[in-house]
Amino acid sequence: MAKQKKLTRREFIRLAGLTAAGATLAACAPKAAPTGAPAAPAATEAPAAITQAPAVSKPTEILHWSWLAASDGEVWKQMIDSFNEAHKDKNISIRMEVIPEEQFVPKVVGAAATGQAPDFGWGTAGLRAKMIKDGVVVPQDDYASKVGLDLTDFTDSSLKASRYPTFDNKLYMTPMDAMSLQMEVNLDHVKEAGLDATKPPTTAEELMTWAKAMTKMDGDKVVRSGIMMTGSGVQPTVTWGIVARQLGFLRASDDLKQAAINPEAGKEAMQWVLDLFDKEKVSTRDVTDRYKAFGNGEGSMFWTGPWTLNGYVTQGLNFMTVFFPNVGGELHTYFELGGLEMYTQKDQGRYEATMYALKWLSDNCFLWTTKGRGAAVRKSVLAQPDYKTAGHPWEVRGAFIDGMKFATEGEIPVLEAPNFTIYSGGNFLAKTLETVWVGEKTIDQAMEEIQKQWQSDLDKG
Amino acid sequence: MTTPASLPLWHSVRLRMRKATWNNQRIDWSAYVFILPFFIPFLTFTVVAIIFGSYIAFNDWGIMGAPQFVGLANFKEAFTDEWVVKAFTNILRYGLIIVPGVTVLGLIFAVYVNKRWYFSSFVRAAFYSPNVVSATVIGLVWVWILDTQFGLLNKYLNMIGIPNIPWLTSTQWSLIGVSIASIWWDLGFSFVLFLAALQEIPRELQEAAEIDGASGMQSFWYVSLPILRPTISMIVTLQLIATMRIFSQVYMMTNGGPAGSSDSVIHYIYETAIVRFRLGYASAVSLMLFVVILIVTFIQQRLIRESA
């Protein structure tokens, strides 16, 4: 039997050193070329109604980051799968990675800082001024024209919202769908309260009548909200934002020079929100998850967006969607435009391929805008005869589409845009308003702080 | 690959390394190889990060572009920022609830298991198991347990005539709600340490106390507790530091609200750095937290030493 050789200390060190060096070299070795798409001949013909895929000599895998993780994410995945299916022989494919929403922007910025940003991702119109200034998001005008994206087919409002006046009014996002906040109403509660579902509330008075009829109390406590609210976070903030606008409050002047125009209207809206809890007693602060609460029947009327449709329809909730009521005198509601933005790349040759993918997804957005999330922003899609019959029933989807005409409360496209967002649960606005909702500060104090901060934000450009 | 030309140099380096001494003793290089797998990540992700963070605290920086030196402006702003003040006050309040909660309950449960009373094997597993669950799961579960209208806790409280408590939705209760979840989560750690310490107490000491006529309570108070003092000191210190760095529960359960009533400093730092991209300002607040933890730990250690 052979004598077993002992490993000396010196040999051990040498071996360890070699292993470490090997591991380091392996880690530093360049990555293999993307192989997501099959090694097939260059693109020949693109599917009907779209232009040809860019002639790429080697397989191009486009990296897409998405934060859509709810029921809308499932439909978006179908869209990406459709693109890959349509391009399986064309040397181009999309690899989608889902990033949690709250980590999305930090990760994109961090990746861009190290030269490894994804090719494209989901964006919200008006919120990217800082990323544009830092060169993270790139303009799309030139590439759109190169790949033949027909910008005249987009609604004016979607294009306007995707451009940034402070950055040469360039297009920084391909609009995909427009969203508004409308009112979902639990039809079981309507029936139970003996209300007529064909005549939903349209004014402040009617709204309050409906809310009181459907609210359930246990002694002095609201146990089922006529109007679904939470004591803090997004819901009271966005409600304030919409009602304030209806009453004539403006977060910023059109020229983005003056902040908080007509503060008295803003104060009145704060009082209106407070009254829902304390005076009218149609809402409770004791709701932790508004989506689940409405789905569970803890609330009767809930202003929310089209991203909830897929979930509630699948769940079998008996509800309808109607326009956000005119509480303040002039009908307005929250507006959000979702779209696809391109991020800075070391290899600028990738932009054209990415823009081609964006064009394809925009041209084929029928599924996305009937079943996925918001209203179509392509005139050709809106004009399709089956647009109203496809996807979710019109009773739950229609208000989100027809209501776009009065959806005006979008983002303020300045560097500090997040401070102005009314659809937020943790930004400066939400935090300041929360102090009013919990009684820590007076309405006057809060409005004074808002005016001061927003003016300083606008002054930054 | 080693080339023939570089061989003499390599030999000379090897020779020098072999002969290298420290305090007249030959250096054993193999020890350094063993610590290398820890040392490199520690250097990269802790030491370098601390140095860089300290540097950034005096700058205005948002990841992209070069940092701009602003001197003490970030610290000046932090001292007048009402949300920072609120967050620091909150972590002290968390400390006042969670640290005694975890320490006292951990000790009680450890004594229970150590005495091998009923179901002690089951109790041992039950008390420790929350500690191995992730903070995200803890947060999600407790949001449901503490729900005002449909939560389990309120349901049980209703049975004994206590009305619904808005554990997570009111400024008065949110900090307590988060603390309850934190105590439940952290209890396992102190429980295990106490149990180990109790099992180390020599049996003869307790027997001697019994012979001298000491009751069970007296034996625990005058024999076991003094011996447990170092363990108590360690648990209080570690738990205090952990509590001052509370984040996951806050993030998952209340997001710091309502109106910052349950916000913690780390959560505020996260929001400032990651959501608002104010890395310089967030670093300044981080340094302030570091100093506060240092001072509180120092005071607490002195108090325990003096009382011993």
Interface residues (C-beta under 8 A of the other chain):
Chain A: R9 F12 I13 A16 G17 A20 E102 Q103 V105 P106 V109 G110 A112 A113 K130 D134 G135 V136 K221 V223 T230 G231 S232 G233 T284 R285 D286 V287 T288 D289 N296 E298 P418 G425 G426 K431 E434 T435 W437 V438 E440
Chain B: W29 S30 V33 L36 G62 I63 M64 G65 W83 V143 D147 T148 Q149 F150 N164 P166 L168 T169 S170 T171 N255 G256 G257 P258 A259 G260 S261 E271 I274 V275 R276 F277
